[in-house]
Amino acid sequence: MVLDIPNHKEIFGQGDTRETSITHVNQENFNANDFDVISDVVNLKNKTSYWSCNGVKFKVRTNGLNYQYHLTGGYISISSTATAVFTQVNLPNGAVITGAVVYGSEADETWTLYRTALNTAEAGTLLATGNIQSEDTSISNATVDNATYGYFFVTSGLDATDLITGARITYTTDYI
């Protein structure tokens, strides 16, 4: 096919502009189940991905309390009583959160995932919550909006010898 574009020599720097057919598509990054075919139209499916961090990413909420980062084990341990820990979460804009969990040694303690408006100092909005080791899949305000909000986990007061070993968020991205 030859395209008839006025002033095409000035735009493209050549006299004849032709459409080149693609004879090979590199499929290394795709699997057959990554696609939907609806009415002869091929679309990428929503993709499930994960954000995760080790316990060493968590910070102690109250200054001056005793805690220790175990760098070879990737976790934080608490030496004082009744202190909460928190960590920032970074997800792609537009992702839809489908699950969240914080892992640690004490299933009787709780965690909460919040979002806070970037332009105010007001309290955050609760998105998900559960006991340590338990995943919450009933997420409110699940679509990530990085232009307006920041996201973070916080735990309830951890007791002496409690550990936080990590956290995970499951999310989907819409490529359609």
N, C-alpha and C positions, 0 to 999 in steps of 0.2 A: 504494500500500500504506500503510495506517495502522498504526503500531506502538502496541501497548497496553502502555505502561510505567507502572507505579504511580508516583504522585507526579511525573509528567513535567512538570507546571507548575513545580515547584520546581527540577527539574534543568535544564530547557531554557528556562524563562521564557516559555513559550508554550503555548497550549491544544492545538494539533494538530501532531503531528510526522509529517512525510511523507518518504519516500525520494524523492530527486530523481534522475532518470535523467540520465546523461551523454550528450549528443548530439554532442559534439566533443572529441577528444583532440588536444592540441597535439603534433605530431610533429616539430617543428623539431630536437630533440636526438637523434632516433632515425632509423635507416635500416632498411629491410626485413630486411637480413641481421643485425640486432641481436637477432632473436628466433628461438626454437625453438618449433615446435608439435609436441607429442607427445600422442597420444590426446586431441585437442581441448583441450589445456591449453597456454596460451601462456606462455613463460618468456623472460626476458632471457638471451642467451648470455653465456658468459664473454667478457670484453672485454680485448683486448690493449692495454696502455698502455706508456709509456716514462718513465723517470726519466733525466735527463741533467744534466751540468754541464760548464762550460768549464774549461780548465786552470788558470785563476786561482783556482778553488775549492780546489785542492790546496795543502797546506802542506808545508814542508820538515821532515823528521824530525829532522835534526841541527841544533841551534842553532849559529849563528856561521858557517855556510857561505854562500857567495855564490850568490844566485839573483836572478832578476828577473821581476816580473809584467809582462806586456805587455798592458795594459788594452785597447788598441784591437784587438789580435788575439785576446784572450781566452785566452792560454796562459801557462805558466810555463817559463822556461829556466834551466838549471843552469850556473853558472860554476865550481863546484868539482867534484871527482870523487867518485864513489861515495857518493852520498846518495840516500836514498829519499824519496818524497813520499806523502802520504796525504790522504784526504778522507772526511768523513762522508756517509752515504747515508740518505735519509729516504724510506721507502716506506709505502704504506697497510697497516695491520694486516690480516693474512689474505691479502695478495697472494701469488701464487706466482711466484717468479723463474724465468724460462725462458731467460734469456741475459744475459751481461755482457761488457763490453769496455772497455778503456782505450785511447785513441788518443794517438799521439805520433810522434816522429821516429825512434825506434830499435826495430825489430822484434826485436832480439836481447835486449832487456830484458823483464822479466816484471812482471805485476800479479797481485794476489790480492784476492778479496773475502772478508772475514771477518765473522763475527758474534761479539759478546762479551756475556757475561752482565752485566746492569746492576748486580748486587749483589755481584760479586766482582772481583778484580784478576787473575784467571787469564787465560792465553793464549786467544785467540779460536779459534773453529772455522772451518776453511777451507770455504768454500762453492763457490768457483770460482776458477780460475787460468788464465793463458794468457800468451802473448807479447803485447807491445804491438802493437796493430792486429789482434789475433786474438780472435774472440768464443768464449767457452766457453758451451755450451748444456747441459752435463751438470752440473747444479747439485745439490749435496747440501743437505739441510735447506732445501728451497726455499721453504717457507711462512713468511712474515714473521710474527714474534711480537714486536711492539713492547712488550708488557707485561714481557717477560723479557730481550730482547736489543737491542743497538745494532748497527748495520751500518756498515762502512767499507771502502774500497779502500786498498791500499798497494802501492807498486812496489818492484822490486829497486833496487839501487844504480845511479842514473843517472850517466852520465859528463858531463864538461864539454861544453857545447853541446847536450846532449839537451833535447828539448822534450816536455812533456805538453800536449796540446791539448784533451783532454776525456775524458769517460767516459759510458757509457750502460748502463742496465739495462732489459731487456725483462721485463714481468711481466703476468700475467693477474689479473683480479679475478672472483670467482664471485658472480654476482647471483642465483643460483637458491636 
